[in-house]
Amino acid sequence: KLTELLEWYAAAFRDPMMLQPPEWFKAFIYCEAFLQMPFFPVAAYAFLKGGCKWIRTPAIIYSTHVATTLFAILAHILFHDFSKSEHSGPQTQRERLILLSVYMPYLLIPLLILFTMLHNPHYNQAEKRKRK
């Protein structure tokens, strides 16, 4: 059933990277599995508990890493010649924009996290240490 869902998604949104990922995309998948996924429960705990300023540095690292990978993916969607792909990719500008819209939240959410970590006074305050 999951294979059928993946095939439906790839056909409906013309995303051949899901069925036949380029090597660089496979590297991003491994980064997601081994770096990003372990971060999720830690971040969920910190954000749900609130007041956890220690999440600032890991969240900055996470969000910049994810945003960087998404820039490469979005550029590939916009500029790659998919006519030679084994599985059908986006051919028209409209199809490219639709596929882009699928990936865009994966860029916007990390950018919002980064903005929050850099500009929210709660996370951006330097710790005041007592002088002895």
C-alpha positions in Angstrom: 0.0 0.0 0.0 2.8 2.5 0.8 4.4 1.7 -2.6 1.1 2.5 -4.3 0.8 5.7 -2.4 4.3 6.7 -3.4 3.6 5.9 -7.0 0.4 7.9 -7.0 2.2 10.9 -5.4 5.0 10.7 -8.0 2.6 10.5 -10.9 0.1 13.1 -9.6 2.8 15.7 -8.7 5.3 14.7 -11.4 8.0 14.1 -8.8 10.5 11.6 -10.3 12.9 12.2 -7.4 10.8 10.1 -5.2 10.9 7.0 -7.5 14.4 7.4 -8.8 16.3 9.8 -6.6 19.6 11.3 -7.8 22.6 10.5 -5.7 22.7 14.0 -4.1 19.0 13.6 -3.2 19.7 10.2 -1.6 22.3 12.0 0.6 19.6 14.4 1.7 17.3 11.5 2.6 20.1 10.0 4.8 20.6 13.4 6.4 16.9 13.5 7.1 16.8 10.0 8.6 19.9 10.3 10.8 20.1 14.0 11.6 16.7 15.6 11.2 14.4 12.9 12.5 16.2 12.5 15.8 15.9 16.3 16.3 12.1 16.2 16.0 11.2 14.7 19.4 13.9 16.8 21.1 12.5 20.0 19.5 8.9 19.0 20.2 9.8 18.5 23.9 11.6 21.8 24.1 8.9 23.8 22.3 6.0 22.2 24.1 7.6 22.5 27.5 8.5 26.1 26.8 11.3 28.1 28.4 14.0 25.8 27.0 16.6 28.2 25.8 19.1 25.4 25.2 17.1 24.5 22.0 18.4 27.7 20.3 21.7 26.3 18.9 20.3 22.9 17.8 17.3 24.7 16.2 19.6 27.1 14.3 21.7 24.2 13.1 18.6 22.2 12.1 16.9 25.1 10.3 20.0 26.2 8.3 20.7 22.6 7.3 17.2 22.0 6.1 16.9 25.3 4.3 20.2 24.7 2.5 19.1 21.3 1.3 15.8 22.8 0.1 17.5 25.4 -2.0 19.2 22.6 -3.9 15.9 20.7 -4.3 14.0 23.8 -5.4 16.7 24.7 -7.9 16.6 21.2 -9.3 12.8 21.4 -9.7 13.0 24.8 -11.4 15.9 24.2 -13.8 16.5 20.5 -14.4 15.6 19.0 -17.8 13.3 16.2 -16.7 12.6 15.1 -20.3 15.3 12.4 -20.0 14.0 11.0 -16.6 12.8 7.5 -16.5 9.7 8.6 -14.5 7.7 11.6 -15.7 8.8 14.9 -14.2 7.4 18.4 -14.5 7.5 19.6 -18.1 5.6 22.9 -18.0 6.1 25.9 -15.8 2.8 25.2 -14.1 3.8 21.6 -13.3 7.1 22.9 -11.9 5.3 25.4 -9.7 2.9 22.7 -8.4 5.8 20.5 -7.4 7.6 23.5 -5.9 4.5 24.2 -3.8 4.8 20.6 -2.4 8.3 21.3 -1.2 7.9 24.9 -0.2 6.6 24.3 3.4 9.8 22.3 4.0 11.7 25.5 3.4 9.3 28.0 5.0 9.0 26.2 8.4 12.8 25.9 9.0 13.1 29.6 8.0 10.4 30.5 10.5 12.3 28.5 13.2 15.5 30.3 12.3 13.9 33.7 12.3 12.4 32.9 15.7 15.7 31.7 17.2 17.5 34.7 15.9 15.0 37.5 16.7 12.7 36.3 19.5 14.0 38.0 22.7 13.3 34.8 24.7 15.8 32.8 22.7 18.1 35.7 21.7 19.1 36.9 25.2 22.6 36.4 26.3 22.8 34.6 29.6 23.6 36.9 32.4 26.2 35.4 34.6 26.7 36.5 38.2 30.0 38.2 38.9 31.8 37.1 42.0 
